[in-house]
Amino acid sequence: LQEFVLAYCRLAMESASQEFKIARKLKSREKKKSKGRLKIKQRVSSSRARAAFDMSRLISMPPTWLLSKLAQACGAAGLWSEARTVLRSMHRDAIHQIQTENNLDALTELNGERDFLVELPGLHRSLLKLCARSGNVTAALWFVDDIQNLASQLRRRNKAAKSMRDDTSSTLVSQFLLAEDSDAAALELQPNISNDSLVTKGNGTNHALLSIQSDGIGMGGEDWKLLMIAASKSGHWKLCLATLQFLQPFVKLTHPKSTSRKALSRRAHVDEQDSSQQHLEHAPSPEYLATQYEKMARALTAAVLCFEVRSQYAWAIRSIDDWIEWSGRRPRKEAVVATCRILAARGRGQEVYNLVIKVLKVPESETANENVLGWGLESSYDNVLYREAITALYKNGLYDNADDLYALAVAHGNLPWAVLDEGRKPTKGDKRQLKLDLHGMTTAIAHSAVRVALQKEVQTASWRSTLSEGNPSDNVWDQDVVIVTGKGKKSLQHLRPVLRPEVQRMLQEEFYPPLSTTSIPGNMGALKVPSDDVKAWLTFQRQQKGVRLLAIADVLRDISSGNRLRKTLTKVGSNKNDKDSTSSNPNDSISTKDNL
C-alpha cells in the first residue's frame, strides 16, 4: 500500500509540473501581459493526489518520507487543505517523538523511518516553494503559522531541557567525586565522556531535543523570501512590506563588514577576546557573503514589483533605502528599475534622477565586477540602470529629466555620445556638417541623444560661428545637421527603420519652431535638417533665454530691495488683525455664517 501511495504521489507531481508549464505557455501568448498568479487547471494532478491521500489513511503508522512526499504532492496539485492536514500530523508526531525519547538508548534504537525532526525542514521549504510558484499566499500563511508554532514549542522545550541539564550537571559531578574507587577507575578509562552524555544517562534528559537547532525548524531567510514571492504574485503589498522586516537580520548577516572581528563576535554571541582567538579563523569569505546575498536579493525585487502593481511609490523608495542600509550593497537592478517605473508613472522625474544617483553611489562588489568582465559592458549594472530609467521617463513624457539622466550617463562613460568628430575644430572655409550617429540606440536613448546634442552642440561657440576674415565670432548658423538613424537592418521588421520616424516626429512636435527634415540622396539611413530651420530655432532659444534672465533679475531685485520682505510682513499683519476681529465678535461671525 505504501508503494501505491508513493506511485500516485509521483504521478501527481509529474502531472502538476506539466500543467504548470502549459499555464505559463498560455500566459506568454496573451496579448496583454498581466502580472500576478497563473491560472492553472489541475484536474489530473488533483485527482491523483486525492487518491494518494485517501489511501494513506489506511496505513497505521506511515513513515516520514512517505508523509513528506504526500504533502508535497497535495501542495503541487493545489490541495492545500490536505497538505496542511498532513503537515500538522507530522508536527504532532514530532512533539510526541520528543516527549517519548527519555534516554540515549531509545534514540539510538529509534527507527529512522519515524524521525520527523530530520524530515521537517526540507518539507517546509518545499511547501513554501510550491506556494511561491503558484502565488497562493493564503496557503503560505497557513504553513508559516504552523512552522512558527512548532518552532516556538521546540524552543520552549529546548530551554527547559538546558536548564535541567545545568541544574543536574553540578550534582552529578559532586556524586562522581565522592564515588567509590572502582567507579573512579572506570571513569578514568573513559576520558572522552561529556557532560551531555552524563546528564542523558543519569537523568533521562531528552537528547533529541538538545541536539535539534531552532534555525533548522523555524523560518529562515529563504523561507521568508518565498512567502514574499507568494504575496507579490497575489498583490498583497502590505504583507510584502511586513515581511521585509523579518528579512532584516538575515540580510544584515550578508553585509561586507560581517567579516570584521566585531561582527564575528556579535554573530557568535561570545566575548571579543574569545572571538578574536577562536572565531576569527571561521570568518565568512566575501564570495560566501555574496552568494548568501544573492539568495536574499530576489525578495526585494518581488516586493517592489508588487508595489509597482499597486502604485505604492513611497514604500518602494523606502524599501530600496532600507535594503541598501541593511546589506551595504546595490539592490538588484530589476528592483531599482521597477521603482523608476513607479516614479515615472506618477510624474516624479526628479526623484527618478535622485534614485539613480543614490544607488550608483553604493560601491559595487567584486563579484559584480567579474560578471561585467564576463558579459561585457552592455549588460553592466550602470549601463542597464541608465537605459531603463531613461526609457521609463521617456514613456511617461518626462523628457527634460530623461535628458539630464542621459547627459549624466554620457559624462560617466556608460552611454555613447551621438556627435561624430567632436574633437576636430572647424577651420576657414570648412563646409562640414554637424553629424549625429544614433546606431545601436533604443528609441528613448536616441530621443534624448538628439535633444541633448542639439541643445549643447548648436549653442557652443565652435559650431555657431562662421569663421570669416572680417568677423570670426559672428553668431550665424549656416550648416546643415545630419542625423544618422540607420536603414533598419537589425529591426524586428527588416528594412523598416524604427528611429527614423521617431526622430522626425520629435523634431516636428517637440521643437519650436519645428525642424523639418529631408532625406539625403543615395542614403536612406540619414536625415538632414536645413540650416535655416536650425537658425530660426536657435534665435528663438536665445530670446527665451533672455526672457528667463529678465524674470530672474526681477526676482533678485525684489529680494535685494526688501520689497518682498515688506509685502510678506504686511500680509502676515493683516491676517493677524482679521483673526483678532473674528475672535472678539463671535456673534458677528455666527450671523455672517447664517447669511452665507
C-alpha positions in Angstrom: 0.0 0.0 0.0 2.9 2.3 0.7 4.3 1.7 -2.8 0.9 2.5 -4.3 0.7 5.8 -2.3 4.3 6.7 -3.4 3.5 5.9 -7.1 0.4 8.1 -7.0 2.4 10.9 -5.4 5.0 10.8 -8.1 2.4 10.8 -10.9 0.6 13.7 -9.3 3.8 15.8 -9.1 4.7 15.0 -12.7 1.2 15.9 -14.0 1.3 19.1 -11.9 4.6 20.1 -13.4 3.2 19.6 -16.9 0.0 21.6 -16.1 2.2 24.4 -14.8 4.2 24.5 -18.0 1.0 24.7 -20.0 -0.3 27.6 -18.0 3.0 29.5 -18.5 2.8 29.0 -22.2 -0.8 30.2 -22.4 0.1 33.3 -20.4 3.1 34.1 -22.6 0.8 34.0 -25.7 -1.6 36.6 -24.2 -1.6 39.9 -26.0 -2.0 41.9 -22.7 0.7 40.7 -20.3 -1.0 40.5 -16.9 1.0 40.3 -13.7 0.0 38.0 -10.9 -1.0 34.4 -10.3 -1.1 31.8 -13.0 -4.4 30.2 -13.8 -3.6 26.5 -13.6 -6.1 23.8 -14.4 -5.1 21.0 -12.1 -7.6 18.3 -12.9 -5.4 15.3 -13.4 -2.9 16.1 -10.7 -5.5 16.8 -8.1 -7.4 13.5 -8.7 -4.1 11.5 -8.3 -3.1 13.4 -5.2 -6.6 12.9 -3.7 -6.3 9.1 -4.4 -2.9 9.0 -2.6 -4.3 11.0 0.3 -7.2 8.6 0.7 -5.0 5.5 0.6 -2.6 6.9 3.1 -5.3 6.9 5.7 -5.4 3.1 5.6 -1.8 2.9 6.8 -1.5 2.8 10.6 2.0 4.3 11.0 3.2 5.7 7.7 7.0 6.6 7.5 8.1 10.2 7.5 9.4 10.1 3.9 6.0 8.9 2.7 4.2 11.6 4.5 6.6 14.2 3.2 6.0 13.0 -0.4 2.3 13.1 0.2 2.3 16.6 1.5 4.4 17.8 -1.5 2.1 16.0 -4.0 -1.0 17.6 -2.4 0.6 21.0 -2.5 1.7 20.6 -6.1 -1.8 19.6 -7.1 -3.4 22.5 -5.3 -4.9 20.5 -2.4 -3.6 22.9 0.2 -6.0 21.8 3.0 -4.9 18.2 2.6 -1.3 19.2 2.6 -1.8 21.2 5.8 -3.5 18.2 7.4 -0.5 16.0 6.7 1.9 18.7 7.9 0.1 19.2 11.1 0.0 15.4 11.8 3.8 15.3 11.3 4.2 18.3 13.7 2.1 16.4 16.4 4.2 13.3 15.8 7.4 15.3 16.1 6.3 16.7 19.5 5.3 13.2 20.6 8.7 11.9 19.5 10.5 14.4 21.7 8.3 13.5 24.7 8.8 9.8 24.4 12.6 9.8 24.0 13.7 9.7 27.6 17.2 8.3 27.2 20.0 7.9 24.7 19.4 4.2 24.2 15.9 4.9 22.9 17.3 7.4 20.5 19.8 5.0 19.0 17.2 2.2 18.7 14.7 4.6 17.0 13.6 3.6 13.6 14.9 6.1 11.1 11.6 6.0 9.2 9.8 7.8 12.0 12.4 10.6 12.6 10.3 13.6 11.9 12.8 16.3 13.1 15.1 15.4 10.3 12.5 15.4 7.5 10.5 18.5 8.5 13.0 21.4 7.5 13.1 20.1 3.9 9.4 19.7 3.7 8.7 23.2 5.0 10.9 24.6 2.3 9.3 22.5 -0.4 5.8 23.5 0.5 6.7 27.2 0.6 8.3 26.9 -2.8 5.1 25.4 -4.2 3.1 28.4 -2.7 5.5 30.8 -4.3 5.3 29.1 -7.6 1.5 29.2 -7.7 1.2 32.5 -5.9 -1.1 31.2 -3.2 -0.5 33.5 -0.3 -3.3 32.0 1.9 -1.7 28.6 1.9 1.8 30.1 2.5 0.5 31.9 5.6 -1.0 28.7 6.8 2.3 26.9 6.6 4.2 29.8 8.1 1.8 29.8 11.1 2.3 26.1 11.6 6.1 26.3 11.3 6.4 29.2 13.7 4.1 27.4 16.2 6.2 24.2 16.1 9.4 26.2 16.4 8.1 28.1 19.5 7.2 24.8 21.2 10.6 23.3 20.4 12.3 26.4 21.6 10.4 26.3 25.0 11.2 22.6 25.5 14.8 23.2 24.5 15.2 25.9 27.1 13.6 23.7 29.8 15.9 20.8 28.9 19.0 23.1 29.0 18.1 24.5 32.4 17.5 20.9 33.7 20.9 19.9 32.3 22.6 22.9 34.0 21.0 22.0 37.4 21.8 18.4 37.3 25.4 18.6 35.9 26.8 20.1 39.1 25.0 17.4 41.2 26.4 14.6 39.0 29.9 15.9 39.2 29.8 16.0 43.0 28.4 12.5 43.1 31.2 11.2 40.9 33.9 12.9 43.0 32.5 11.1 46.1 32.1 7.8 44.3 34.0 4.6 45.2 37.4 3.8 43.9 36.1 1.3 41.4 33.8 3.8 39.9 36.6 6.4 39.7 38.8 3.9 37.9 36.0 3.2 35.5 35.7 6.8 34.7 39.4 7.1 34.1 39.1 4.5 31.4 36.6 6.8 29.5 38.4 10.2 29.2 36.2 11.4 26.3 32.9 11.2 28.2 31.0 14.5 28.1 28.6 16.2 30.5 25.8 15.9 27.9 26.1 12.1 27.9 26.3 12.0 31.7 23.1 14.1 32.0 21.4 11.9 29.5 22.3 8.6 31.1 21.9 9.8 34.6 18.7 11.8 34.4 17.0 10.7 31.3 17.1 14.1 29.6 15.7 14.3 26.0 18.8 14.0 23.8 16.9 14.7 20.5 15.6 18.0 21.9 19.1 19.1 23.0 20.6 18.2 19.6 18.0 20.0 17.4 18.7 23.5 16.2 15.9 26.0 16.3 17.1 27.6 13.0 16.6 24.2 11.2 12.9 24.1 12.2 11.9 27.7 12.3 11.6 30.2 9.4 14.9 31.1 7.7 15.8 33.9 5.3 15.0 31.7 2.3 11.6 30.8 3.8 10.7 34.5 4.3 11.7 35.2 0.8 9.3 32.5 -0.6 6.5 34.0 1.5 7.2 37.4 -0.1 7.2 36.0 -3.6 3.8 34.4 -3.0 2.5 37.7 -1.6 3.9 39.6 -4.5 2.2 37.4 -7.1 -1.1 37.8 -5.2 -0.8 41.6 -5.0 -0.7 41.8 -1.2 1.7 44.8 -0.9 1.1 45.2 2.9 2.3 41.7 3.5 5.4 42.3 1.4 6.1 45.4 3.5 5.7 43.5 6.8 7.8 40.5 5.6 10.7 42.8 4.8 11.2 43.4 8.5 11.6 39.7 9.2 14.2 39.5 6.5 16.3 42.3 8.1 18.5 40.2 10.4 19.3 37.7 7.6 20.2 40.5 5.1 22.4 42.2 7.7 24.5 39.0 8.0 25.5 39.4 4.3 26.9 42.9 4.8 30.5 43.1 3.6 31.5 44.3 7.1 30.4 41.0 8.5 33.9 39.7 8.2 35.2 42.1 10.8 36.0 41.0 14.3 33.2 42.9 15.9 30.7 41.4 13.6 32.0 37.9 14.2 31.7 38.5 18.0 28.1 39.5 17.5 27.4 36.6 15.2 28.9 34.0 17.6 27.4 35.6 20.8 30.7 35.4 22.6 33.2 37.9 24.1 35.6 39.9 22.0 38.5 38.0 23.5 37.2 34.6 22.6 36.0 35.7 19.2 39.5 37.1 18.3 41.1 33.8 19.2 38.6 31.2 18.1 36.1 32.6 15.6 38.3 34.8 13.6 39.6 31.7 11.7 36.0 31.0 10.6 35.3 34.4 9.1 33.0 34.1 6.1 34.7 34.9 2.8 33.4 37.7 0.5 32.3 35.1 -2.0 30.2 33.3 0.6 28.6 36.5 1.7 27.9 37.5 -1.9 26.2 34.1 -2.6 24.0 34.4 0.5 23.1 37.9 -0.5 22.0 36.8 -4.0 19.7 34.3 -2.4 18.0 37.1 -0.4 18.1 39.8 -3.2 15.1 38.4 -5.1 12.9 39.1 -2.1 13.3 42.9 -2.6 12.6 42.5 -6.3 9.3 40.7 -5.6 8.3 43.3 -3.1 9.0 46.3 -5.4 7.2 44.6 -8.3 4.1 44.3 -6.0 4.5 48.0 -5.1 4.6 48.8 -8.8 1.3 47.0 -9.4 -0.3 48.8 -6.5 1.4 52.1 -7.4 3.0 52.4 -3.9 6.0 54.6 -4.9 6.7 55.9 -1.4 7.1 52.4 0.1 9.2 51.3 -2.9 11.7 54.1 -2.2 11.7 53.3 1.5 12.4 49.6 0.8 15.3 50.5 -1.5 16.8 52.8 1.1 16.4 50.2 3.9 17.9 47.4 1.8 21.0 49.5 1.0 21.4 50.2 4.7 21.0 46.6 5.7 23.1 44.9 3.1 25.7 47.6 2.2 25.3 46.5 -1.4 23.4 47.6 -4.5 19.9 46.2 -4.9 19.1 44.1 -7.9 18.7 46.3 -11.0 15.2 44.8 -11.5 14.1 46.3 -8.2 15.6 49.7 -8.9 14.1 49.8 -12.5 10.7 48.9 -11.2 10.9 51.7 -8.7 11.9 54.1 -11.5 8.8 53.0 -13.5 6.6 53.7 -10.5 8.0 57.2 -10.0 7.9 58.0 -13.7 4.3 56.9 -14.0 3.4 59.3 -11.1 5.3 62.1 -12.8 8.2 62.3 -10.3 11.0 62.6 -12.8 13.4 64.4 -10.4 13.0 61.5 -7.8 14.0 59.1 -10.6 17.1 61.1 -11.2 17.9 61.2 -7.4 17.3 57.5 -7.0 19.7 56.5 -9.8 22.4 58.7 -8.4 21.8 57.3 -4.9 22.0 53.7 -6.0 25.1 54.2 -8.1 26.9 55.8 -5.2 26.9 52.4 -3.4 30.2 50.7 -4.2 29.9 47.7 -6.5 31.0 44.3 -5.2 34.0 42.4 -6.6 31.7 39.5 -7.8 29.6 42.1 -9.8 32.8 43.4 -11.5 33.7 39.8 -12.5 30.3 39.4 -14.1 30.7 42.6 -16.0 34.0 41.4 -17.4 32.3 38.1 -18.4 29.2 39.5 -20.1 30.5 42.8 -21.4 29.9 46.5 -20.6 26.5 46.5 -22.3 25.0 44.4 -19.6 26.7 46.1 -16.7 24.7 47.4 -13.8 25.3 51.1 -14.5 24.5 50.7 -18.2 21.3 48.8 -17.7 20.1 51.1 -15.0 20.7 54.2 -17.0 18.9 52.8 -20.1 15.9 51.5 -18.2 15.5 54.7 -16.2 15.7 56.9 -19.3 13.1 54.6 -21.0 10.7 54.9 -18.1 11.0 58.7 -18.2 10.6 58.8 -22.0 7.4 56.7 -22.0 5.8 59.0 -19.5 6.7 62.2 -21.3 9.3 63.4 -18.8 11.8 64.4 -21.5 13.8 67.0 -19.5 14.6 64.5 -16.7 15.5 61.9 -19.3 17.9 64.4 -21.0 19.5 65.2 -17.6 20.0 61.5 -16.9 21.4 60.8 -20.4 23.9 63.7 -20.0 25.0 62.2 -16.7 25.4 58.7 -18.3 27.5 60.2 -21.1 29.7 62.0 -18.6 30.4 58.8 -16.7 31.0 56.8 -20.0 28.0 54.5 -19.7 26.2 55.6 -22.8 27.6 56.7 -26.2 27.7 60.4 -27.3 25.9 60.9 -30.5 28.1 63.7 -32.0 30.7 62.5 -34.5 34.2 64.2 -34.9 33.6 66.4 -31.9 37.3 66.9 -31.2 38.2 68.4 -34.6 37.9 72.2 -34.7 36.4 73.9 -37.8 38.8 75.9 -40.0 38.3 78.6 -42.5 36.1 77.6 -45.4 35.1 74.4 -43.6 31.8 73.2 -45.0 31.4 70.0 -42.8 28.1 69.3 -41.1 27.1 68.5 -37.6 26.6 64.8 -37.7 24.7 62.7 -35.1 25.1 58.9 -35.1 22.2 57.0 -33.5 23.2 53.5 -34.5 22.6 50.9 -31.8 20.4 53.2 -29.6 16.9 52.5 -28.4 14.1 54.9 -29.2 14.3 56.5 -25.8 18.1 56.9 -25.8 18.1 58.3 -29.3 15.4 60.7 -28.4 17.5 62.1 -25.5 20.7 62.0 -27.6 19.3 64.2 -30.3 17.8 66.7 -27.9 20.9 67.0 -25.8 23.3 67.1 -28.8 21.3 69.9 -30.5 20.9 71.9 -27.3 24.6 71.6 -26.5 26.4 71.5 -29.8 24.4 74.1 -31.6 24.8 76.7 -28.9 28.6 76.2 -28.4 30.9 78.7 -29.8 32.8 76.3 -32.0 29.6 75.5 -34.1 27.6 78.7 -34.1 30.2 80.9 -35.5 31.1 81.4 -39.1 34.9 81.7 -39.4 35.4 84.6 -41.8 38.2 87.0 -42.2 36.3 90.1 -41.1 34.3 88.8 -38.1 35.5 85.4 -36.8 32.9 85.3 -34.0 29.8 86.3 -35.9 26.8 84.4 -34.5 25.4 83.0 -37.7 24.5 79.3 -38.3 24.9 78.2 -41.9 25.5 74.5 -41.6 23.0 71.6 -42.0 22.6 69.0 -39.4 22.8 65.3 -40.4 21.2 62.6 -38.2 22.2 59.1 -39.0 19.3 56.8 -38.0 20.1 53.6 -39.9 18.2 51.7 -42.5 16.5 49.2 -40.1 18.6 46.2 -41.0 18.5 45.0 -37.3 14.9 45.9 -36.6 12.2 43.4 -35.9 10.7 44.2 -39.3 13.5 44.0 -41.7 14.4 47.3 -43.5 11.7 49.1 -41.6 13.6 51.7 -39.5 12.3 52.5 -36.0 14.4 55.5 -35.1 13.8 57.5 -38.4 10.0 58.2 -37.8 10.6 58.8 -34.1 13.2 61.4 -34.8 11.1 63.1 -37.4 8.1 63.2 -35.0 10.3 64.7 -32.3 11.8 67.4 -34.4 8.3 68.4 -35.6 6.4 68.2 -32.3 8.9 68.9 -29.5 10.9 71.7 -31.1 9.6 75.2 -31.6 9.8 76.5 -34.3 9.6 72.9 -35.8 12.6 71.5 -37.5 11.9 70.0 -40.9 13.9 67.0 -42.3 14.7 65.8 -45.7 16.3 62.6 -47.0 19.8 62.6 -48.3 20.0 61.3 -51.9 21.6 57.9 -52.0 21.5 57.4 -48.3 18.1 56.4 -46.8 19.6 55.8 -43.4 20.2 59.5 -42.7 18.1 62.7 -42.3 19.2 66.3 -43.0 17.9 69.3 -41.0 18.2 72.6 -43.1 20.4 75.3 -41.7 17.5 77.9 -41.9 15.3 75.9 -39.6 18.2 75.4 -37.1 18.9 79.2 -37.3 15.3 80.0 -36.5 15.2 77.6 -33.6 18.5 78.9 -32.2 17.2 82.5 -32.4 14.1 81.6 -30.5 16.1 79.8 -27.8 18.2 82.9 -27.3 15.2 85.0 -27.0 13.6 82.7 -24.4 16.9 82.6 -22.5 16.8 86.5 -22.4 13.2 86.4 -21.1 14.2 83.9 -18.3 17.2 86.1 -17.3 14.9 89.2 -17.1 12.5 87.3 -14.8 15.3 86.1 -12.6 16.6 89.7 -12.4 13.2 91.0 -11.3 13.1 88.4 -8.5 16.6 89.3 -7.3 15.7 93.0 -7.4 12.7 92.4 -5.1 14.9 90.4 -2.7 17.7 92.9 -2.6 15.5 96.0 -2.2 13.4 94.4 0.6 10.1 94.8 -1.2 9.3 91.1 -0.9 10.0 91.0 2.8 7.9 94.1 3.4 5.0 92.6 1.5 5.2 89.4 3.5 5.2 91.2 6.8 2.2 93.3 5.7 0.3 90.2 4.7 1.0 88.5 8.0 -0.1 91.5 9.9 -3.4 91.8 8.0 -4.1 88.1 8.6 -3.5 88.5 12.3 -5.9 91.5 12.6 -8.6 89.5 10.8 -8.3 86.7 13.3 -8.4 89.1 16.3 -11.5 90.8 15.0 -13.2 87.4 14.4 -12.4 86.1 17.9 -13.6 89.4 19.6 -17.0 89.3 17.8 -18.3 85.7 17.9 -21.9 86.8 17.3 -21.0 88.7 14.2 -19.3 85.6 12.8 -22.3 83.5 13.6 -24.6 85.9 11.8 -22.2 86.0 8.9 -22.4 82.2 8.6 -26.2 82.4 8.7 -26.2 84.9 5.9 -23.9 82.8 3.9 
